[in-house]
Structure formats: C-alpha cells, structure tokens
Amino acid sequence: MITRNLLLSGGPGHDFRATSALLAAALAEQGIESTVVDDPGSAFGRLRAAEAGREPALSLVTVHALHWRMDQPRYAHLRERMAWSPAPGDMAALDRFVRGGGGLLALHTAVICFDADPVWRELCGAAWDWSASSHPPVGPVPITVTHAGHHHSITADVDNFDVEDEVYRDLDTAADVVPLLCASHDGRAHPVLWAREVGSGRVVTDLLGHGVESQQHATHRQVLARAAAWALGDQVGSATEACGG
C-alpha cells in the first residue's frame, strides 16, 4: 500500500522549491510518496477530492509553506500576486482529515500560514502573533532535547545539536504544547518541536527548516523522518515537561 503525502509548499522569503524537494526526498526514503503543490487552493482541492474518493486517499498532509493575507504594510508589494486566504470549509476539511486519523506535519513557516485561523492554530498548537512574534536573523542555533524529548519516539536517543536556522519566539502557543526540542536564544529556551494527538490523528509541529542547511542537517533529517513515522501511527511517547525540564 502506498503512503501518500500532500505537501503544500511555496511562498515568499524562502527557497521552498529546494527545501520541499529535500523534504520529499527524505520522506521517500521512508516509503512516503509526496505530491508537492505550490498553490494552496489546489492543495485544498486535492484534499477535498481525496475525502470524497475522487482521488487516492491521503495518509499525511505536510505544510511547508507561507500563505496568508499579507495585511501588513511591508508586504503590500506582494499582496496582489501572493496573498491568499482559505475558502469557506478549507480548514474544516483539514480538521476532519486529522481528527479522522490522518497525519499532519506543520513545518517552519506553517505557523504563519492562514492568518492564525482558529482551526489551524488548534491543529498546529501555535500560531504567529504579528503583535508579539519575531525571529533573529538566520544563524547557528543550539538545539536541546527536553526531558520529554528523551522519552518520545521522535527524539529519543537524539543528542543536542547546532543547526543553521531561525528561532521563532513568542508565538501564540496552546497550553497543552509540550516541547520535545528547544532552541536557546537571548538567554531563553524557545520550543521548536512538539507532537500532539488531535482526535484520532497526530500532528507534529517543527519550527526548524528555514533553508537547505537545516533540511540537510543529519540530525534534523533524522528527526523529520521520525516525525513522519509518528504522525502516521508510530508508538506514542510520553511528554509532560516544558523547555528546560
């Protein structure tokens, strides 16, 4: 049986073509066949078609993209060409997919997508808050495995590592998020990866993955492979501690 993944890619400020190709290749090594779609409308159309039985069933949806309304003034020059908002029912279709037993990988800029739609924020466990969230420039980031991470199948036996990436700070984060990996910056520990059960499905949110360097990093690549396996039904791990626990 083919394990099918719908990978939503595309958006400004990132080399999504390169990073999504690397991601699809890494998932292919795990026996996961990815269809990469840059247009979010087309992606949700495929999701609906699979739900209705007009296309082959999906086991996994991955969002490694940056699609939103671009209301902020600094994005005005891109708005006409790149702004996007979900159509009525799009988020509900994704919610049904996950709660019905599907897997979801929300990677890097995924938490900025869809303008913090409450359904999307609940699925991811966090959303970008334009009044508070930020990140420093891309640079070396020390990543620490939390106490919970040492007991979860995604990050068990993973050593702390450094990666060239961004650290997202001060997201609007759900109270039940338990970090498996944290990034240190400005004397604080920031959650960068967590895994949650949502209904009968599973969601992994990984805030790393800005560029090729992060996608090719051996440890991060291993974590992504395990994240996909867990989202598809691997053994549930225990997760009860916050960053620094």
FENQUI-V265770 format. One record per run of one state. SS is the DSSP state (H for helix, E for strand, - for the rest). FROM is the first residue (numbers start at 1). TO is the last residue. Records with the same first field share a line. If there is no record, write none. Layout:
BEGIN
SS = FROM-TO / FROM-TO
END
This chain:
BEGIN
- = 1-2 / 9-15 / 29-31 / 38-39 / 53-59 / 64-72 / 83-89 / 100-102 / 117-117 / 125-125 / 128-133 / 136-138 / 146-148 / 152-160 / 166-167 / 170-171 / 174-178 / 186-187 / 199-200 / 207-211 / 217-217 / 232-245
E = 3-8 / 32-37 / 60-63 / 103-107 / 126-127 / 134-135 / 139-145 / 161-165 / 168-169 / 172-173 / 179-185 / 188-198 / 201-206
H = 16-28 / 40-52 / 73-82 / 90-99 / 108-116 / 118-124 / 149-151 / 212-216 / 218-231
END
